[in-house]
Amino acid sequence: MQMAVAVSLSRGVMNPLIGKLSTLMGNEYKKLKGVRKQASFLMHELSAMNAVLEKLELLDELEPDTRNWRDDVREMAYDMEDCIDDFMGNLGGADDKAGFIKTTIQRLKTLGARHRIAHQIEYLKTLAIEANQRRMRYKIDDCKPSSGFVAVDPRVSVIYKEAAGLVGIDGPKEELVSWLIDTEKKLKVVSIVGFGGLGKTTLAKQVFDGIGERFECKAFLSVSQRPDMTRLLDGLQLKLGMKKKEEESYHARELQDIIDELRGYLKDKRYLVVVDDVWDKQTWEIIRCAFPENDHGGRVIVTTRVEDVARQACCNHRQCIYKMKPLSEEHSKKLFSNRVFGSQDCHPSQFEEVSAQILKKCGGLPLAIITIASILANRPAISRKDWESITDSLGSQFAINSDLDVMKSILNLSYMHLPVYLRACFLHLGMYPEDQVIKRDDLVRQWIVEGLISNMQGQDLEAVGKSYFNELINRSLILPEGNLPGDVMFCRVHDMMLELILSKCAEYNFMRVAYNYEDMSRLHDYKYKVHRLSLKSNVGKASGGTVSSTASTRLSHVRSFALFGKLSYTPPLLLWKYLRVLVFETTGAIDLTEISQLFQLRYLKVSASSDVKLPAEMKGLLRLETLDIYCIYLQYIPPDVVHLPLLTHLAASKYTRLPDGIRNMKSLRTLHGFNPWKRLPKEVDGLGELTNLRDLRLNKANGRDLATTELAALVSSIGKLCNLKSLRIGGWTEDVDDRLGSLSNPPAQIEVLRLGKWLFSRVPKWIGGLHCLCHLYLLVRETSTKEVGVLGELPSLVHLSLWVEHIPKHSALVLGAGLFPVLEDLKFHVADGDVTKYLTFEAGAIPKLRRLTLQFHEQDWGGATPTGLEHLLTLEQIHVYIRSRIEDREQVRRDAEYAFRSATRAHPSCPSFTIGG
């Protein structure tokens, strides 16, 4: 970032400290004799040490003394910041922000207070002098990394498909498909076995996507190394469609009950389930119990690194074990060239020899090839010297190492080639469990409050953080997951990459991870205090132990704490006074009544399936920026949150009521999930005063519709939100008077508009003026070619999902040349009428369309495909979803599949086709 400060691991520690020293140097503290001078001295000393730390981060190997100095200085910085926090907290008057400085000065007039601050500053000064004296023994030049703003590389999603979906996969895919779609009626289990990085998961996903529509129900289940079996199989029910997300179980259930429900649901169905990444036979045997033997041709695909697990899974079909093989030389080169140059045809001849050397050392491992290629692809300029440097870094020892050792060395190389400003953000991903789908916005907000992102020129920190996230995607260090066209909202970390992250976290004392009480008890063995702690899976499930007092002392300086899984350990929140980030994703009840004493808390996110207890008041949390609590049992949040001065992001479930006085929350940029249908008009109208809002999501729980006055207040508020970029309203709303459709002053900067359950009579005219709009979800009674033409002139629209309730007879919707210039994804749903007869594409229409989804009822289909499909020259996928109202469902489905497959075969780009319903 040219305007943003590069926040490395070192700066992630130093920046918050230097910022607080800068505060002590401000005019507000000029009456504190000696404090400003001492703070200035500390800033200069720490800045000099930080320059050295930056250089050390670029070196892979350090001398023992240098490494110890580096670690001691980081620990010293943590201690210094804690000391300053104690001083400010004790003197602050946490409930009176406006009078904080005045109160501090008054209290410092006492002799005892002056002595305390003098002693603390002198102690900090001594630490800094001693550390800098040690620094003088090391002669290392300064380092000044730089970068520019980063957008998501448009090749990444395609390359990942190439990486494990197309390159060298046709043969393996065909073999697996032949095993799975044979005529055998009994349950069959097929295994894919091979070590990490060979592409097992992607092969399974390609097969799953290719044959999934042949089965009545299907699910892709990621297991991981330490699964919570109850939560895992409960999730399987959700994926199979046994229940909807809002019907998810919110009470603890017995594992056997879940298995019995799964068996009952699947016993009469033809099902396909992928069980991905099974690590041991015991785990498989438990999962296996959920799959009943029947005569309907059920199929299960298991992926694993362990051959014993593969054999156990296929005990009745030993011939159905597929052993993954490395890519051939030809396929390796194709994958490598596609990532670096965009195409194998664009590979410069001067790089042929060095490319061959790199690929030889990658050993045909897709993950290794992608990792190395991504390093080269992200260089500002490509030179042969860069390539030779990479080759030398890989080392000659790979000739005798195992493939797994090669992989680990390559992944370590990818870390060493990361710019320093990305390293701390990358290691922060170790907070999350294996196979977790991670929300980008959660990551960015945590990076910000942790001090891992900062700036000097007033840049928007969230924009900087999203650029960091995009760069990690572009470097193939994290995988894009389930995203919208043109934007990456979620990611996942490959399990081998997570192993690298956790090893680096331990090396730098950046974060500690525990899986049980034994791990917790070993925390006292570490040389340094624990500053970030993540508890994963079922801590304490296997034993009823307790955390030792020594370990608890080590935890007293924790700044970030996350718990995933069953809540068996209750953190002593009152002892964690330095806590800044607190995350719970758990199935248990949570008592958070003590958080009102955590004056440093900046980020609180809770997702719980049982009760969450909050304190009666939260006014002491003056630094809180994010409050995100999802619990369907939580009806209210403490009313005084409306007075928290820095609260920027507020989210809850649709069952939680908007707090009274919402109009006071002028700092809010995000408001998610609340149910305005339970508020008085004056409270709903208060939303319009939140002019800093960028993202508004309101959800209607089951219950009454908005009254006329409430609806008018909501629409009026929306019109006042001039900075709004995303508006999503969930829950069925029939706007009889077309109030929202007649909005006179819509937010001009809006980029995402999701109103898929707000019924408009026609396409609102004001949408045609939203020139920044990228994603649109709309539900209308009827529409016309002219109205859709207005949408087609939107210059930024990349995704359109249009639901039409009724198509008048003999009407047509014609999409003409020049319309929808950047649209990539079109979903057209019709409740009453034949969409295939209604829809026509003229030559030159939607020139960048990649995905087309059509949905209609079986009895409405006239037997044809939309006119002009052949004019959609960039089309890659067609999906048809048929809703059933008639008995002869299978015949209509077969006829529709035949018609559309014939159309795709005749299409110039031969798009893929799937059918569902």
SULDAPE-V357704 format. One record per residue. N is the residue number from 1. BURIAL is # if it has 16 or more other ideal C-beta (glycine too) atoms within 10 Angstrom, else .. Layout:
BEGIN
{{N:BURIAL} {N:BURIAL}}
END
This chain:
BEGIN
{{1:#} {2:.} {3:.} {4:#} {5:#} {6:#} {7:#} {8:#} {9:#} {10:#} {11:#} {12:#} {13:#} {14:#} {15:#} {16:#} {17:#} {18:#} {19:.} {20:#} {21:#} {22:.} {23:.} {24:#} {25:#} {26:.} {27:.} {28:.} {29:#} {30:.} {31:.} {32:#} {33:.} {34:.} {35:#} {36:#} {37:.} {38:#} {39:#} {40:.} {41:#} {42:#} {43:#} {44:.} {45:#} {46:#} {47:.} {48:.} {49:#} {50:#} {51:#} {52:#} {53:#} {54:#} {55:#} {56:#} {57:#} {58:.} {59:.} {60:.} {61:.} {62:.} {63:.} {64:.} {65:.} {66:#} {67:.} {68:.} {69:#} {70:#} {71:#} {72:#} {73:#} {74:#} {75:#} {76:#} {77:#} {78:#} {79:#} {80:#} {81:#} {82:#} {83:#} {84:#} {85:#} {86:.} {87:#} {88:#} {89:.} {90:.} {91:#} {92:#} {93:#} {94:#} {95:.} {96:.} {97:#} {98:.} {99:.} {100:#} {101:#} {102:.} {103:.} {104:#} {105:.} {106:.} {107:.} {108:#} {109:.} {110:.} {111:.} {112:.} {113:#} {114:#} {115:.} {116:#} {117:#} {118:.} {119:.} {120:#} {121:#} {122:.} {123:.} {124:#} {125:.} {126:.} {127:#} {128:#} {129:.} {130:.} {131:#} {132:#} {133:.} {134:#} {135:#} {136:.} {137:.} {138:.} {139:.} {140:.} {141:.} {142:.} {143:#} {144:.} {145:.} {146:.} {147:#} {148:.} {149:.} {150:#} {151:.} {152:#} {153:#} {154:.} {155:#} {156:#} {157:#} {158:#} {159:#} {160:#} {161:.} {162:#} {163:#} {164:#} {165:#} {166:#} {167:#} {168:#} {169:#} {170:.} {171:.} {172:#} {173:#} {174:.} {175:.} {176:#} {177:.} {178:.} {179:#} {180:#} {181:.} {182:.} {183:.} {184:.} {185:.} {186:.} {187:#} {188:#} {189:#} {190:#} {191:#} {192:#} {193:#} {194:#} {195:.} {196:#} {197:#} {198:#} {199:#} {200:#} {201:#} {202:#} {203:#} {204:#} {205:#} {206:#} {207:#} {208:#} {209:.} {210:#} {211:#} {212:#} {213:#} {214:.} {215:#} {216:.} {217:#} {218:#} {219:#} {220:#} {221:#} {222:#} {223:#} {224:#} {225:#} {226:.} {227:#} {228:#} {229:#} {230:#} {231:#} {232:#} {233:#} {234:#} {235:#} {236:#} {237:#} {238:.} {239:.} {240:#} {241:.} {242:#} {243:.} {244:.} {245:.} {246:.} {247:.} {248:.} {249:#} {250:.} {251:.} {252:.} {253:.} {254:.} {255:#} {256:.} {257:.} {258:#} {259:#} {260:.} {261:#} {262:#} {263:.} {264:.} {265:#} {266:#} {267:.} {268:.} {269:.} {270:#} {271:#} {272:#} {273:#} {274:#} {275:#} {276:#} {277:#} {278:#} {279:#} {280:.} {281:#} {282:.} {283:#} {284:#} {285:.} {286:.} {287:#} {288:#} {289:.} {290:#} {291:#} {292:#} {293:.} {294:#} {295:.} {296:#} {297:#} {298:#} {299:#} {300:#} {301:#} {302:#} {303:#} {304:#} {305:#} {306:.} {307:.} {308:.} {309:#} {310:#} {311:.} {312:#} {313:#} {314:#} {315:.} {316:.} {317:#} {318:.} {319:.} {320:#} {321:#} {322:#} {323:.} {324:#} {325:.} {326:#} {327:#} {328:.} {329:.} {330:.} {331:#} {332:#} {333:#} {334:#} {335:#} {336:#} {337:#} {338:#} {339:#} {340:#} {341:#} {342:.} {343:.} {344:.} {345:.} {346:.} {347:#} {348:.} {349:.} {350:.} {351:#} {352:.} {353:.} {354:#} {355:#} {356:.} {357:.} {358:#} {359:#} {360:.} {361:#} {362:#} {363:#} {364:#} {365:#} {366:#} {367:#} {368:#} {369:#} {370:#} {371:#} {372:#} {373:#} {374:#} {375:#} {376:#} {377:#} {378:#} {379:.} {380:.} {381:.} {382:.} {383:.} {384:.} {385:.} {386:.} {387:#} {388:.} {389:.} {390:#} {391:#} {392:.} {393:#} {394:#} {395:.} {396:.} {397:.} {398:#} {399:.} {400:.} {401:.} {402:.} {403:#} {404:.} {405:.} {406:#} {407:#} {408:#} {409:#} {410:#} {411:#} {412:.} {413:#} {414:#} {415:#} {416:.} {417:#} {418:#} {419:#} {420:#} {421:#} {422:#} {423:#} {424:#} {425:#} {426:#} {427:#} {428:#} {429:#} {430:#} {431:#} {432:#} {433:#} {434:#} {435:#} {436:#} {437:.} {438:#} {439:.} {440:#} {441:#} {442:#} {443:#} {444:#} {445:#} {446:#} {447:#} {448:#} {449:#} {450:#} {451:#} {452:#} {453:#} {454:#} {455:.} {456:.} {457:.} {458:.} {459:#} {460:.} {461:#} {462:#} {463:.} {464:#} {465:#} {466:#} {467:#} {468:#} {469:#} {470:#} {471:#} {472:#} {473:#} {474:#} {475:#} {476:#} {477:#} {478:#} {479:#} {480:#} {481:#} {482:.} {483:.} {484:.} {485:#} {486:#} {487:#} {488:#} {489:.} {490:#} {491:#} {492:#} {493:#} {494:#} {495:#} {496:#} {497:#} {498:#} {499:#} {500:#} {501:#} {502:#} {503:.} {504:#} {505:#} {506:.} {507:.} {508:#} {509:#} {510:#} {511:#} {512:#} {513:#} {514:#} {515:#} {516:#} {517:#} {518:.} {519:.} {520:#} {521:#} {522:.} {523:#} {524:#} {525:.} {526:.} {527:.} {528:.} {529:#} {530:#} {531:#} {532:#} {533:#} {534:#} {535:#} {536:#} {537:#} {538:#} {539:#} {540:#} {541:.} {542:.} {543:.} {544:.} {545:.} {546:.} {547:#} {548:.} {549:.} {550:.} {551:#} {552:#} {553:.} {554:#} {555:#} {556:.} {557:#} {558:#} {559:#} {560:#} {561:#} {562:#} {563:#} {564:#} {565:#} {566:#} {567:#} {568:#} {569:#} {570:.} {571:#} {572:.} {573:#} {574:.} {575:.} {576:#} {577:#} {578:#} {579:#} {580:#} {581:#} {582:#} {583:#} {584:#} {585:#} {586:#} {587:#} {588:#} {589:.} {590:#} {591:.} {592:#} {593:.} {594:.} {595:#} {596:#} {597:#} {598:#} {599:#} {600:#} {601:#} {602:#} {603:#} {604:#} {605:#} {606:#} {607:#} {608:#} {609:#} {610:#} {611:.} {612:#} {613:.} {614:#} {615:#} {616:.} {617:.} {618:#} {619:#} {620:#} {621:#} {622:#} {623:#} {624:#} {625:#} {626:#} {627:#} {628:#} {629:#} {630:#} {631:#} {632:#} {633:.} {634:#} {635:.} {636:.} {637:#} {638:#} {639:.} {640:#} {641:#} {642:#} {643:.} {644:#} {645:.} {646:.} {647:#} {648:#} {649:#} {650:#} {651:#} {652:#} {653:#} {654:#} {655:#} {656:#} {657:#} {658:#} {659:#} {660:.} {661:.} {662:#} {663:#} {664:#} {665:#} {666:.} {667:.} {668:#} {669:#} {670:#} {671:#} {672:#} {673:#} {674:#} {675:#} {676:#} {677:#} {678:#} {679:#} {680:.} {681:#} {682:.} {683:#} {684:#} {685:#} {686:#} {687:#} {688:#} {689:#} {690:#} {691:.} {692:#} {693:#} {694:#} {695:#} {696:#} {697:#} {698:#} {699:#} {700:#} {701:#} {702:.} {703:.} {704:.} {705:.} {706:#} {707:.} {708:.} {709:.} {710:#} {711:#} {712:#} {713:#} {714:#} {715:#} {716:#} {717:#} {718:#} {719:#} {720:#} {721:#} {722:.} {723:.} {724:#} {725:#} {726:#} {727:#} {728:#} {729:#} {730:#} {731:#} {732:.} {733:#} {734:.} {735:#} {736:.} {737:.} {738:.} {739:#} {740:#} {741:#} {742:.} {743:#} {744:.} {745:.} {746:#} {747:#} {748:.} {749:.} {750:#} {751:#} {752:#} {753:#} {754:#} {755:#} {756:#} {757:#} {758:#} {759:#} {760:#} {761:#} {762:.} {763:#} {764:#} {765:.} {766:#} {767:#} {768:#} {769:.} {770:#} {771:.} {772:.} {773:#} {774:#} {775:#} {776:#} {777:#} {778:#} {779:#} {780:#} {781:.} {782:#} {783:#} {784:.} {785:.} {786:.} {787:#} {788:#} {789:#} {790:#} {791:#} {792:#} {793:.} {794:#} {795:.} {796:.} {797:#} {798:#} {799:#} {800:#} {801:#} {802:#} {803:#} {804:#} {805:#} {806:.} {807:#} {808:.} {809:.} {810:.} {811:.} {812:.} {813:#} {814:#} {815:#} {816:#} {817:.} {818:.} {819:#} {820:#} {821:.} {822:#} {823:#} {824:#} {825:#} {826:#} {827:#} {828:#} {829:#} {830:#} {831:#} {832:.} {833:#} {834:#} {835:#} {836:#} {837:#} {838:#} {839:#} {840:#} {841:#} {842:.} {843:.} {844:.} {845:#} {846:#} {847:#} {848:#} {849:#} {850:#} {851:#} {852:#} {853:#} {854:#} {855:#} {856:#} {857:#} {858:#} {859:.} {860:#} {861:#} {862:.} {863:.} {864:.} {865:#} {866:#} {867:#} {868:.} {869:#} {870:.} {871:#} {872:#} {873:.} {874:.} {875:#} {876:.} {877:.} {878:#} {879:#} {880:#} {881:.} {882:#} {883:.} {884:.} {885:.} {886:.} {887:.} {888:.} {889:.} {890:.} {891:.} {892:#} {893:#} {894:.} {895:.} {896:#} {897:#} {898:.} {899:.} {900:#} {901:.} {902:.} {903:#} {904:#} {905:.} {906:.} {907:#} {908:.} {909:.} {910:.} {911:#} {912:.} {913:#} {914:#} {915:#} {916:.} {917:#}}
END
